[in-house]
Amino acid sequence: MPIAVIESLDHEGRGVTHVDGKAVFVEGALPGERVEYEVLRRRPSYEQARVGRILKASAQRVPPRCPYYGTCGGCSMQHLDAVAQAAVKQRVLEDALWHLARLRPGILYPAIHGPSWGYRDRARIGVRLVPSKGGLRVGFHERRSSYITDMRSCDVLPAHVSALLPRLRELIAGLSIPDRLPQVEIAVCEAATVLVFRNLLPFTPADEARLAAFAEAEAVQVWQQAGGPDSARPLHPKDGPGLAYTLPEFDVRMEFRPTDFTQVNVHINRLLVRRAVQLLDPQPGERIADLFCGLGNFSLPIARRGATVVGVEGSDALVARAFENARRNGLDRHTEFHAANLFEATEDSLAALGRLDKLLIDPPREGAIAVVKALGPQQLPPRIVYVSCNPATLARDAAVLVHEKGYALRGAGIANMFPQTSHVESIALFERPAG
């Protein structure tokens, strides 16, 4: 096997080295380590590889906690100390901003930390019937594969959900349609744990009885989803407590359905909302837009500070949920919500929102390039807070804001929303000079 010294980590948590001028990405290697590696794929300008043997280990290396580590594709950084993981992600953000946008933030915000294990309150578990591999498999996808890891536990899930996995496998294996049930979506809050079974064929009465008995025995709610997300409905119990999370600092309670998009890590979400509101600094009388607002995660805390919030979201269902959450929290007079496709934003569509004193953007991985390009001369709020789940699209959009729209990148930093993984959540502040 070839030998190399690892120079850095890339955005997927792989070790990076260079051999004869070619980049080599080595899974399982850490900066400073001297390793033997096995090449998995060769390309003209790079190679993909994995560690064969560690000749000199990093002081930040730790034993992976999960028995499925290396097979399961859910985590890629368990071999790195949790505090060091956040530092690596901060560097990934800085590198993306510099290499893709030629930008350095004026301030590098301290990383937002939370629990390293048991944090994941949302998950989508795959189900696959594979007779040649021992029958039914329940778990996350394997690394670099469409196969499912057959998992009996998962340490990033809440402990009670992790403990459910073997019994969940047994339950599904006993149903009439184990080969037509591709996934189970899990949503957890203080009051309830909901399992949504995606059934491509109807359940039989016997199936429904088994599912109801499982719900009773495990103190969970069982839902079924025959079509799209809005088709999900409770199977047992029919009237269980609803799902909700709280933002105590802002006296806000957010209700949601188990198939709605919400952040997977309630602890980090609270801290991220706090930082976003601190950076935005909403004031009574200001009019602030929250683009890609979802069910109001940032909108309602901003409104609680006295500003009027205009939320825009592409999903009609989430807009309705945002409106209801505002009403329940007594903030409907300070909020308005609209459904619109922000990936097709234009200068006219943004101008139709009216005067904006500040702007918060929280897009999906694709970023918000149409929005930042559509900001016209009359619609350039002096302050923009941008929450991102993809450093590359944040950097691309930041380049437009700074180099074309006249903003300065005042600060940026990461929130470790997904410990043990290479996923980078971040937040950035942009300001236009006064006058």
Secondary structure, 3 states (H helix, E strand, C coil): CCEEECCEECCCCCEEEEECCEEEEEECCCCCCEEEEEEEEECCCEEEEEEEEEEECCCCECCCCCCCECCECCCCCCCECHHHHHHHHHHHHHHHHHHHHCCCCCEECCCECCCCCCCCCEEEEEEEEEHHHCEEEEECEECCCCCECCCCCCCCCCHHHHHHHHHHHHHHHCCCCHHHCCEEEEEECCCCEEEEEECCCCCCHHHHHHHHHHHHHHCCEEEEECCCHHHCEEEECCCCCCEEEEEHHHCEEEEECCCCCCCCCHHHHHHHHHHHHHHHCCCCCCEEEEECCCCCCCHHHHHHCCCEEEEEECCHHHHHHHHHHHHHCCCHHHEEEEECCHHHCCHHHHHCCCCCCEEEECCCCCCCHHHHHHCCCCCCCCEEEEEECCHHHHHHHHHHHHHCCCCEEEEEEEECCCCCCCCCEEEEEEECCCC
